[in-house]
Amino acid sequence: MVSDPAALRVYETDGLASERQMPLTVVFPREADEVVATVRACFEDEVAFVARGSGTSLSGGSVPPPGGVVIALNRMNRILRLDPDEQRAVVEPGVVNAHLSQAAAPYGLYYAPDPSSQVICTLGGNVAFNSGGAHCLKYGMTSNHVLGLRVVLPDGTVERLGGSSLEVPGPDLVGLFVGSEGLMGVAVEITVRLLPKPEAVRTLLAAYGSLQQAGEAVAAVVESGLLPAAMEIMDRLAIEAAEAAVHANYPKGAGALLIVELDGPRDEVESDFVRLHELIRRSGATEVRVASDDAERLKIWKGRKGAFSAVGRLSPAYLVQDGVVPRTRLGEALCEIEQLAAAAGLRVANVFHAGDGNLHPLILYDGRRHGERERAEELAAAILRVCIRQGGSITGEHGVGLEKRQFLGEMFAEDDLRAMARLRREMDPLGIANRGKMFPPGFEEAGEAGRALLPSAAAG
């Protein structure tokens, strides 16, 4: 347990550094029973708490609640069981995402969800935010890979949800818990499925003069019926940043890069790759490269996965936004973002999962300049409203957290939000589990009075 003010500062924020809140204390359980004891003590004293892994949340999801306790789960980092025959693993929440694939590799297996932060983010956090990653286009999000959970509910009760197989009788309680952003308790044991490593992988990098051309190439790939494992786009600013940081040897002068990866049985991959290569060649690409071995493939991905942090070389500060648009409207959305950025007088670097329409505009700003941070936040809000207007979502994989809770009422109808809040109160009548996250300000705590905070109620 930590209560020294200097030590507590380490835990006052997460990946969304603009939101800060000093915790009351931080506890470091090594066993599930210690999590249970902490949660029960919080329940008895009506003290809010938040479970935290590596603190990589980009939406403020693991910022402490005011006067709250942080349950730091990094020491619960054991792989409890790895069964190659059943292709299953049982892990504690503090296991780092990439470590599970490393442990499974000798058996020819891996864990598919691969957030860009996979070398540091933990599986408990992945469960809380239903994290995605570059290869979720083909393999799905965290929710598609979690079979069972042992959870500590907000009153300290321990429950098992799901099981060890894909089909479990009864309602999908695992599906309810995964992505609930810590509002329904703490996962202390996670059962996941592992996948056989693909027999073959082919990775292609294409350079384009503009973002629009790269977006049109994505649409052409989708229309062709091919299903790549991943399709990622980086714009000129993101390329510049990644090159400076990682030296991935990306094509010089490109306005945008498209990375496409196929995987699966060798014959199928080779056949599809011939079609993909021809399609990309005809899409207006100024240069096309094919990774000849694993080293070249990893170098391509190192640039893409390091792009977020690399953008720090271009600006003293930046906001990472996370929204989704239908793939057919990618070009329209990117054009709107460009116009909004120009109007705000700010630069935006785009790095995104093009295959599933998940945008990650990085808004560069200098907080030392008067009003620039506020303009960056206004631009981020405008981009999310573009996503909503185009029939998309305010989050693809980062969650709502603190950052986007004011937009929930713009995306969902009042009845939808009230149903969510009722469910939350059933699971956590005191509202102590990650209090203040996801729901619009005041809605969760105010109950029926929260209706007044919803846009439709305000308009009426």
C-alpha positions in Angstrom: 0.0 0.0 0.0 1.2 3.5 -0.9 0.0 6.7 0.8 3.1 9.0 0.4 2.0 12.0 -1.7 5.1 11.9 -3.9 4.6 8.2 -4.6 0.8 8.7 -5.3 1.6 11.2 -8.0 2.7 8.3 -10.3 -1.0 7.1 -10.2 -2.8 10.4 -10.6 -3.1 10.0 -14.4 -2.8 7.5 -17.3 -2.3 7.8 -21.0 -4.7 10.7 -21.1 -2.3 13.0 -19.3 -4.7 16.0 -19.4 -6.9 14.4 -16.7 -5.4 14.1 -13.2 -6.7 13.2 -9.8 -4.7 12.2 -6.8 -5.8 8.9 -5.3 -6.5 8.4 -1.6 -4.1 5.4 -1.6 -2.8 2.7 -3.9 -2.8 -1.0 -3.0 -0.7 -3.7 -4.8 -2.4 -7.1 -4.3 -0.6 -10.3 -5.3 -3.5 -12.6 -4.8 -7.2 -12.5 -5.7 -8.2 -12.7 -2.0 -6.4 -9.4 -1.4 -8.5 -7.8 -4.2 -11.6 -9.1 -2.6 -10.6 -7.7 0.8 -9.8 -4.3 -0.7 -13.1 -4.1 -2.6 -15.1 -5.2 0.4 -13.4 -2.5 2.5 -14.3 0.1 -0.1 -17.9 -1.1 -0.2 -18.3 -1.0 3.6 -16.8 2.5 3.7 -18.5 3.7 0.5 -15.1 4.6 -1.0 -14.7 4.6 -4.8 -12.0 2.5 -6.4 -10.5 1.8 -9.8 -8.5 -1.2 -11.0 -5.4 -0.4 -13.0 -2.7 -2.2 -14.9 0.0 -0.3 -16.8 -2.1 2.9 -17.0 -2.1 2.9 -20.9 -5.8 4.0 -21.2 -6.0 6.8 -23.7 -9.5 7.9 -22.5 -8.8 8.5 -18.8 -10.3 5.2 -17.9 -7.9 4.5 -15.1 -7.6 8.0 -13.7 -8.6 7.6 -10.0 -12.0 8.7 -8.9 -11.9 11.7 -6.5 -11.0 10.4 -3.0 -10.7 6.9 -4.4 -8.5 3.9 -4.1 -6.3 2.6 -6.9 -6.0 -1.2 -7.1 -2.8 -1.7 -9.0 -2.8 -5.2 -10.5 0.7 -5.4 -12.0 1.9 -7.9 -9.5 -0.9 -10.3 -10.4 1.0 -11.2 -13.6 1.1 -15.0 -13.6 0.0 -17.2 -16.5 -1.9 -19.7 -14.3 -2.4 -22.4 -17.0 -1.5 -22.7 -20.7 -3.1 -25.7 -22.4 -1.8 -26.2 -25.9 -4.2 -29.1 -26.6 -7.3 -27.1 -25.7 -5.7 -23.9 -27.1 -6.6 -22.1 -23.9 -4.8 -20.0 -21.3 -5.9 -18.9 -17.8 -4.1 -15.7 -16.7 -4.1 -13.1 -14.0 -5.1 -9.5 -15.0 -1.6 -8.1 -14.7 -0.2 -10.2 -17.5 1.2 -8.1 -20.3 -0.5 -8.7 -23.6 2.6 -9.6 -25.6 3.9 -11.9 -22.9 1.0 -14.3 -23.4 1.9 -14.7 -27.1 5.6 -15.2 -26.2 4.6 -18.0 -23.7 2.4 -19.6 -26.3 4.9 -19.4 -29.2 6.7 -22.7 -28.4 3.4 -24.5 -29.0 2.7 -22.8 -32.3 0.0 -20.6 -30.7 -0.6 -16.9 -30.1 -3.1 -14.5 -28.6 -4.7 -12.6 -31.4 -5.8 -9.1 -30.0 -2.8 -6.9 -30.5 -3.2 -3.2 -29.3 -0.4 -0.9 -30.4 0.6 -0.8 -26.7 0.8 -4.7 -26.5 4.3 -4.7 -25.2 3.2 -2.9 -22.0 -0.7 -3.0 -21.7 -2.2 -5.7 -19.5 -4.9 -8.2 -20.3 -7.1 -6.9 -17.4 -7.1 -3.5 -19.1 -7.8 -5.1 -22.4 -10.8 -6.8 -20.9 -12.1 -3.6 -19.3 -11.9 -1.7 -22.6 -12.5 -4.5 -25.1 -9.3 -3.5 -26.7 -8.6 -4.0 -30.4 -5.6 -3.7 -32.6 -4.3 -3.9 -36.1 -5.4 -7.5 -36.7 -8.9 -7.2 -35.3 -10.2 -6.7 -38.8 -10.0 -10.4 -39.3 -9.8 -11.8 -35.7 -12.1 -9.5 -33.8 -11.7 -7.6 -30.5 -10.9 -8.9 -27.0 -14.5 -9.9 -26.5 -14.1 -12.5 -29.3 -11.3 -14.2 -27.4 -12.3 -14.2 -23.7 -14.2 -17.4 -22.7 -14.4 -17.0 -19.0 -13.8 -14.6 -16.1 -13.5 -14.8 -12.3 -14.6 -11.3 -11.1 -14.9 -9.4 -7.9 -18.2 -7.5 -8.0 -18.4 -4.0 -6.4 -19.7 -5.4 -3.1 -16.8 -7.9 -2.8 -18.8 -10.9 -4.0 -16.8 -13.3 -6.2 -18.5 -14.7 -9.3 -17.4 -16.9 -12.3 -18.7 -15.8 -15.7 -18.6 -17.9 -18.8 -16.4 -21.0 -18.8 -13.6 -22.5 -20.9 -15.5 -23.1 -24.1 -17.2 -21.0 -26.8 -20.7 -22.1 -25.9 -21.9 -21.6 -22.3 -25.6 -22.0 -21.3 -27.4 -18.9 -20.2 -27.0 -15.2 -20.9 -23.7 -13.9 -22.2 -22.4 -12.4 -18.9 -18.8 -12.4 -20.2 -20.0 -10.2 -23.1 -21.6 -7.9 -20.5 -18.5 -7.6 -18.4 -15.9 -7.2 -21.3 -15.8 -3.5 -22.3 -17.7 -2.3 -19.2 -14.7 -0.1 -18.3 -14.4 -1.3 -14.8 -17.9 -0.2 -13.8 -19.0 -3.7 -12.9 -16.0 -4.9 -10.9 -12.5 -6.3 -11.2 -11.5 -9.3 -13.2 -9.0 -11.4 -11.2 -8.7 -14.4 -13.5 -9.2 -14.5 -17.3 -9.6 -17.5 -19.6 -8.8 -16.8 -23.2 -8.6 -18.8 -26.3 -5.3 -19.1 -28.3 -5.0 -19.4 -32.0 -2.6 -21.5 -34.1 0.0 -19.3 -35.7 -0.8 -18.8 -39.4 1.1 -21.0 -41.7 1.9 -18.1 -44.0 2.0 -14.3 -43.7 2.4 -11.8 -46.5 2.8 -8.1 -45.8 2.7 -5.3 -48.4 3.4 -1.6 -48.1 2.1 0.8 -50.6 2.9 4.6 -50.9 0.3 7.1 -52.2 0.4 10.8 -53.1 -2.6 11.5 -50.8 -4.7 10.1 -48.0 -7.7 10.0 -50.3 -5.9 7.6 -52.7 -4.9 5.3 -49.9 -8.5 5.3 -48.6 -9.8 4.5 -52.1 -7.4 1.5 -52.2 -8.9 0.2 -49.0 -12.4 0.4 -50.5 -11.1 -1.5 -53.6 -9.7 -4.2 -51.4 -12.9 -4.6 -49.4 -15.0 -4.6 -52.6 -12.8 -7.4 -54.1 -13.9 -9.8 -51.4 -10.4 -10.3 -49.9 -10.3 -10.4 -46.1 -6.8 -9.2 -45.0 -5.7 -9.7 -41.4 -4.9 -6.0 -41.2 -5.2 -2.8 -43.3 -3.6 0.3 -41.7 -3.0 3.8 -43.0 -0.5 6.5 -42.0 -0.5 10.0 -43.3 2.5 12.3 -44.1 2.9 13.6 -40.6 2.7 10.2 -39.0 5.2 8.8 -41.5 7.6 11.7 -40.7 7.3 11.0 -37.0 7.7 7.2 -37.3 10.7 7.5 -39.6 12.4 9.9 -37.1 11.8 7.5 -34.2 12.1 4.0 -35.7 13.9 4.4 -39.0 11.5 2.0 -40.7 12.8 3.0 -44.1 9.3 4.0 -45.3 9.2 5.5 -48.9 10.3 9.1 -48.9 7.9 11.9 -49.8 4.8 9.7 -49.6 1.5 11.5 -48.7 0.1 8.3 -47.2 1.1 4.7 -46.6 -1.1 1.7 -46.7 0.0 -1.5 -44.9 -1.9 -4.7 -45.9 -1.3 -8.1 -44.4 -2.7 -11.5 -45.4 -2.4 -14.6 -43.3 -3.7 -18.1 -43.2 -3.0 -21.4 -45.0 -0.1 -21.1 -47.4 -1.9 -21.9 -50.7 -4.8 -19.5 -49.8 -2.4 -16.7 -48.8 -0.3 -17.0 -52.0 -3.4 -17.0 -54.2 -5.0 -14.0 -52.4 -1.7 -12.2 -52.5 -1.5 -12.3 -56.3 -4.9 -10.7 -56.4 -4.0 -8.1 -53.8 -0.7 -7.2 -55.4 -2.4 -6.6 -58.8 -5.2 -4.6 -57.2 -2.8 -2.4 -55.3 -0.6 -2.0 -58.4 -3.6 -0.6 -60.2 -4.7 1.7 -57.4 -2.4 4.5 -58.1 0.4 3.6 -55.7 3.7 5.3 -56.4 5.7 2.5 -54.8 4.8 -1.0 -53.6 7.1 -3.0 -51.4 6.6 -6.6 -50.2 8.3 -7.8 -47.0 10.6 -10.6 -48.1 11.1 -12.0 -44.6 10.1 -11.6 -40.9 12.7 -9.0 -40.3 11.3 -6.7 -43.0 7.7 -7.4 -41.9 8.6 -6.5 -38.3 10.3 -3.3 -39.4 7.2 -2.2 -41.2 5.0 -2.9 -38.2 7.5 -1.3 -35.8 7.0 2.0 -37.6 3.2 1.7 -37.5 3.0 0.6 -33.9 5.4 3.2 -32.7 3.7 6.1 -34.5 1.6 7.3 -31.6 4.6 7.9 -29.3 6.7 9.1 -32.2 4.4 12.0 -32.9 5.7 13.4 -29.6 8.8 14.4 -31.7 6.6 16.8 -33.7 4.8 18.6 -31.0 5.2 19.2 -27.2 1.7 17.7 -26.7 -1.1 16.0 -28.6 -4.5 14.4 -28.2 -5.2 10.9 -29.5 -8.8 10.6 -30.6 -10.6 7.4 -31.3 -13.7 7.3 -33.5 -15.3 5.0 -36.1 -17.0 5.7 -39.4 -18.4 3.2 -41.9 -15.6 2.1 -44.3 -17.5 3.5 -47.2 -17.3 7.0 -45.7 -13.6 7.0 -44.8 -12.6 9.4 -47.5 -15.4 11.8 -46.6 -14.5 11.7 -42.9 -10.8 12.3 -43.6 -11.6 15.3 -45.8 -13.8 16.8 -43.1 -11.1 16.3 -40.5 -8.6 18.1 -42.7 -11.0 21.0 -43.1 -11.7 21.2 -39.4 -8.0 21.1 -38.6 -7.3 23.9 -41.0 -10.1 26.0 -39.5 -8.7 25.4 -36.0 -5.1 26.2 -37.1 -3.8 22.9 -35.8 -2.0 20.0 -37.3 -3.5 16.5 -37.3 -1.5 13.3 -37.9 -3.7 10.3 -39.0 -2.8 6.7 -38.1 -5.7 4.3 -38.3 -7.2 0.9 -38.7 -8.6 1.5 -42.2 -10.0 -1.9 -42.6 -12.7 -1.4 -39.9 -13.1 2.4 -40.2 -11.4 3.1 -36.8 -9.8 6.5 -37.0 -7.0 7.7 -34.7 -6.4 11.4 -35.5 -3.6 12.8 -33.4 -4.2 16.5 -32.7 -0.9 18.3 -32.2 -0.9 21.4 -29.9 1.4 23.4 -27.6 -0.1 23.8 -24.2 2.2 26.8 -23.5 0.4 28.8 -26.1 -2.7 30.6 -24.8 -5.9 28.8 -25.8 -4.3 26.1 -28.0 -5.2 23.2 -25.8 -8.8 24.4 -25.7 -8.8 24.6 -29.5 -7.4 21.0 -29.7 -10.2 19.8 -27.4 -12.8 21.5 -29.5 -11.3 20.0 -32.6 -11.4 16.5 -31.0 -15.1 17.0 -30.2 -15.9 18.2 -33.7 -14.2 15.0 -35.1 -16.3 12.8 -32.8 -19.4 14.5 -34.0 -18.4 13.8 -37.6 -18.2 10.1 -36.6 -21.6 10.2 -35.0 -23.2 12.1 -38.0 -21.8 9.6 -40.4 -23.3 6.6 -38.6 -20.2 5.6 -36.7 -19.2 5.5 -33.1 -17.4 7.7 -30.5 -14.9 4.9 -29.7 -13.5 2.0 -31.6 -11.2 0.5 -29.0 -10.1 3.1 -26.4 -13.4 3.2 -24.5 -15.4 6.2 -23.3 -13.6 6.8 -19.9 -13.5 10.4 -18.7 -12.6 11.8 -22.1 -15.8 11.1 -24.1 -18.6 10.6 -21.6 -20.2 13.9 -22.5 -20.8 12.5 -26.0 -22.6 9.4 -24.9 -25.9 11.3 -24.9 -25.3 12.4 -28.5 -24.8 8.8 -29.6 -27.5 7.0 -27.7 -31.2 7.6 -27.1 -32.3 8.6 -23.7 -34.0 5.2 -23.1 -30.8 3.4 -24.0 -28.8 5.5 -21.5 -31.3 4.9 -18.8 -31.2 1.2 -19.4 -27.4 1.2 -19.1 -27.6 3.2 -15.9 -30.2 0.8 -14.4 -27.9 -2.1 -15.1 -25.0 -0.3 -13.6 -27.0 0.4 -10.4 -28.1 -3.2 -10.2 -24.4 -4.3 -10.2 -23.1 -1.5 -8.2 -25.8 0.3 -6.1 -23.2 2.5 -4.4 -21.6 3.5 -7.7 -18.1 2.9 -6.3 -16.5 0.9 -9.2 -14.6 3.4 -11.4 -17.1 6.1 -10.4 -17.5 9.0 -12.8 -16.5 7.2 -16.0 -18.5 6.5 -19.1 -21.8 8.1 -18.2 -22.4 11.8 -18.9 -21.5 14.0 -16.0 -24.1 13.8 -13.3 -26.2 11.2 -15.0 -24.9 8.2 -13.1 -25.1 9.7 -9.7 -28.3 11.7 -10.2 -30.4 8.8 -11.4 -33.7 10.1 -12.9 -32.4 13.7 -12.4 -29.7 12.9 -14.9 -32.3 12.9 -17.7 -32.0 16.7 -17.6 -28.4 16.3 -18.8 -29.3 14.4 -21.9 -29.4 16.5 -25.1 -32.9 15.3 -26.0 -34.3 16.2 -22.6 -32.6 19.6 -22.7 -34.0 20.3 -26.1 -37.5 19.3 -25.0 
